[in-house]
Amino acid sequence: MNHIRSSSLFAQAQRHIPGGVNSPARAFNAVGRDPLFIERADGSRLYDADGNSYLDYVGSWGPMILGHRHPAVLEALNEALRRGTSYGAPTSSEIDIADLICEIVPSIESVRLVNSGTEATMSAIRVARGYTGRDLVVKFIGNYHGHVDSLLVKAGSGLATLGISDSAGVPAAFAATTIALPFNSLAAVEECFEARGDKIACVILEPVVGNMGCVPPGEGYLEGLRKITQKHGAVLIFDEVMTGFRVALGGAQQRYGVTPDMTTLGKIIGGGLPVGAYGGRKDIMAKVSPVGPVYQAGTLSGNPLAVAAGLATLKLLKGEPQVYENIERKAKMLAQGVAAAAAAAGVTMTVNRVASMVTFFFNPGPVTDWDSASASRTDVFGTFFRAMLDRGIYLPCSQYEAIFVSASLSEEDIEATIRAAAESLKEVASKS
Ligand SMILES: *Cc1c(COP(=O)(O)O)cnc(C)c1O
């Protein structure tokens, strides 16, 4: 397969777009290729500008849980489009989606729609600060919450050291309001709260991490965070932008049975269009403007097209709960098949999986936090990624992203993927 047109488009794109991409996750920098330009998608498949087709394990980085061009979603979009595209005034479908979100995720009693996951987390921490009257935010190393100034911090060394931003352009004073702790260590959180608990507005985390690859919470970890935050009067925010409607219909909080104070949503909630949301306890959300003093607004928030796609997706997922068993079974098949192929080829691999999120790490593991995730051989990952791409399998182009299994992938698709992985891993073994 050749990528002549994609590479030519990439060269053109770089003239007027930084790095040729509108989000850095799309650049293939970590895997030493030019990104593919996608022309269309259908079901489980992506089609690139050179006419090649791929089984899609990225799913637009999470939203496309039902696969591409689901008929019910297209129909809802067409219907909304016939009426208009944006009014900047309330519409009844916003009530429908808010009611549905609160029903599916009971810890959310009140919810505000925004346009992205980044807006959701940015707004949620502002509300948490407004509610508590405190400034500090606790996050975890290797957790990603969008490109919010004060959340672009992984800090790293020392437990209670003040954060330093990973990004240029973030004022040191903003980063200094963030404390970054190692994921899966309750001791670190306890120590931090003992020292400065009365200044901490909130703890925000990915309850199942997807953004350092898939890393599940350890036994009792989420419960422990619930207890510590409650004791110190800090708001517990589950960032379920990725895990919401993914690891269970009601997200990680349903799967693990732990109730946060606030939740952020994105990705699946828009069914492939730009929607995010934040919500939670009624007394906390009562701080949001126009009822409360925390300002947050959006010209296109609750956009009728975006809400139509999101609502259709959520209704389908709620109406067919067997979707979750189905995609989990296929993800398990994939994880087991690839692990067996790695063992047969003599390639060291650790497979992490929660529901339909999967990551293949190239180190002995266990992978439980950023230190163990970043010990993966990313050069080996690169070889594996390229070998899979050459065989028509489109994986996330970074070691630190989760593979998503969608409902449109058939068992035959999974079997074909495992066969491609077996060949690719032999190639990996021969090159390392
Ligand atoms: C993707 C993601 C975000 C950011 O969402 P955008 O829509 O890209 O702004 C925030 N948090 C988590 C956990 C995510 O996976």
The ligand as an SDF file (V2000), in Angstrom:
LIG
                    3D

 15 15  0  0  0  0  0  0  0  0999 V2000
   -9.7180   13.7410   25.4700 C   0  0  0  0  0  0  0  0  0  0  0  0
   -9.6930   14.0550   26.9130 C   0  0  0  0  0  0  0  0  0  0  0  0
   -9.8430   15.3700   27.3900 C   0  0  0  0  0  0  0  0  0  0  0  0
   -9.8790   16.5590   26.4760 C   0  0  0  0  0  0  0  0  0  0  0  0
  -10.9850   16.5540   25.6370 O   0  0  0  0  0  0  0  0  0  0  0  0
  -10.9330   17.4620   24.2880 P   0  0  0  0  0  0  0  0  0  0  0  0
  -12.2970   17.2940   23.7210 O   0  0  0  0  0  0  0  0  0  0  0  0
   -9.8350   16.8880   23.4590 O   0  0  0  0  0  0  0  0  0  0  0  0
  -10.6640   18.8530   24.7180 O   0  0  0  0  0  0  0  0  0  0  0  0
   -9.9420   15.5640   28.7420 C   0  0  0  0  0  0  0  0  0  0  0  0
   -9.8780   14.5290   29.5990 N   0  0  0  0  0  0  0  0  0  0  0  0
   -9.7250   13.2620   29.1940 C   0  0  0  0  0  0  0  0  0  0  0  0
   -9.6800   12.1600   30.1840 C   0  0  0  0  0  0  0  0  0  0  0  0
   -9.6080   12.9830   27.8360 C   0  0  0  0  0  0  0  0  0  0  0  0
   -9.4060   11.7190   27.4340 O   0  0  0  0  0  0  0  0  0  0  0  0
  1  2  1  0
  2  3  1  0
  2 14  2  0
  3  4  1  0
  3 10  2  0
  4  5  1  0
  5  6  1  0
  6  7  2  0
  6  8  1  0
  6  9  1  0
 10 11  1  0
 11 12  2  0
 12 13  1  0
 12 14  1  0
 14 15  1  0
M  END
$$$$
